[in-house]
């Protein structure tokens, strides 16, 4: 208890604040000095390294680089140059002097031409022609700039120690041909920076010691002064306040007596006395009002947290999917709102996009929003077109819509392979498309009535297609109807202008730019409506498609098509052979049994997501689920087993996963394999 009271005492806190202030001052001085010291010494090391590099460059004939590599350094010219570079390395006090010829196809590897190592560096010289991987992306970028962009010099600083190496700086300059001026190699100088680390450490020790000394001296002096002039009078006021907090009655002696000579403290004592007299009269009313307000605020805070947590807020939401980029935001006008957005995959190839606006605001709208969002998502995951989903949700809401609320909804299903969107609009705002060429267009279509407004409402599907680089912008009426203090609306013309001005930006930048422009336009005027936006940019799919006659004669072409795709994807020979076998079994089954007439086509779709490749077979033949039958009993002999089923059994075993669906009158079977 004693320690706890000390920590809460005014003396402790004042002195503690002073100590904290001195610590902050010492920290700021340390940080500023640390970086200034480092910057100054780093610049000095950089200049010295470049001077050494320029000297070394005069010793190397860039036109002989390929000759040196071809002869593996056996020529007298090479040996003479190497000896000069070794002398330079020792005399100039550098760790490494080396020349490399970079592979300019991807800048991921290079070959060693010269490699000189100082005696005390601890490094081992590389042999001529040794192929090494580029250290990291920083080096790769610099190599490319030197070879392609004409960069004349570059510096890489490692001021902190890593991998037990002392701090060092590496300077890089190009070695150019004397005949045509092209870059033939890169000369690098690595110079140790141990003096930087040692000097910086001494500086930090000095600052630390001085800070501790100032803390001790100042704290003692300030504690004595504050105790006499502040602590004792304030303790008296504190005891009276504690007494009043427990008794809620006036004191026997006025708290102003003995309050000290400090004007502010005596005024505080007088104010405490007045407060006690007023508080006795109103304490009950204030307590009740405060309790009720805190309860309402807490409930609204929990509701806002639940609503925010139910909206997708992690971006990118699907890191393994590279067919699109998406971003969304919702800013409610009150603690909770009625707008909502959503996006989710209904299957591997179709992404559902939802933008909705509930009638009304506040808590009722947020409750209706949660119900609507859940119904839309759960029904969409069951399959069907957007109009079918909205029809189902509309009927369910109308069954118990005693509050006569409704919600406008724009629902679309994006085929991430093709960019095609099937959508339905239940009284919502028209979306905006920004084409890859910069053209911005409002997509107008037939609207249905809002969901929940009429039980017999009908909804209609419509189609639109996104090309590579096109962006789709969905929003609620809070965007165009945002109003400033002059009663002017933001309107759709301004919205389109902002989208057009961000045509080269991603979805996140588009959404944030629209919101910034709305805020600038509205100014200090209050926000009357929720503002919700979603933007998706279609990047296109890398899927490849081949359609052939469903005959055995087409098999060779299909296998070649699959082979080429797996080679491009970097699959191992074992993986490729396994999937060739599985694909052959599936395609032969289609050729033999899909079309009784023998006339029909089969489509093969190949796609890659992350480290997984999918092979999809599509035919319009008789509906047949090959996964529906039992696997053959391989423990029996061939004579004892039932005929058929072995091919699909092999496909199951050779692939990581396999699935079948009958969709739009077509058999669709997909095999998945990690490569």
Secondary structure, 3 states (H helix, E strand, C coil): CHHHHHHHCHHHHHHHHHHHHHHHHHHHHHHHHHHHHHHHHHHHHHHHHHHHHHHHHCCCCHHHHHHHHHCCCCCHHHHHHHHHHHHHHHHCCCCEEEEEEECCCCCCEEEEEEEEECCCCCCCCCCCCCEEECCCHHHHHHHHHHHHCCCCEEEEEECCCECCECCEEEEEEEEECCCCCCEEEEEEEEEECHHHHHHHHHHHHHHHHHHHHHHHHHHHHHHHHHHHHHHHHHHHHHHHHHHHHHHCCCCCCCCCCCCCCCHHHHHHHHHHHHHHHHHHHHHHHHHHHHHHHHHHHHHHHHHHHHHHHHCCCCCCCCCCCCCEEEEEEEECCCCCCCEEEEEEECCCCEEEEEEEEECCCHHHHHHHHHHHHHHHHHHHHCCCCHHHHHHHHHHHHHHCCCCCCCEEEEEEEEECCCCEEEEEEECCCCCEEECCCCCEEECCCCCECCECCCCCCCCCEEEEECCCCCEEEEECCCCCCCECCCCCECHHHHHHHHHHHCCCCCHHHHHHHHHHHHHHHHCCCCCCCCEEEEEEEECCCCCEEEEEECCHHHHHHHHHHHHHHHHHHCCCHHHHHHHHHHHHHHHHHHHHHCCCCCCCEEEEEEEEECCEEEEEEEECCCCCCCCCCCCCCCCCCCCCCCCCCHHHHHHHHHCCEEEEEEECCEEEEEEEEEC
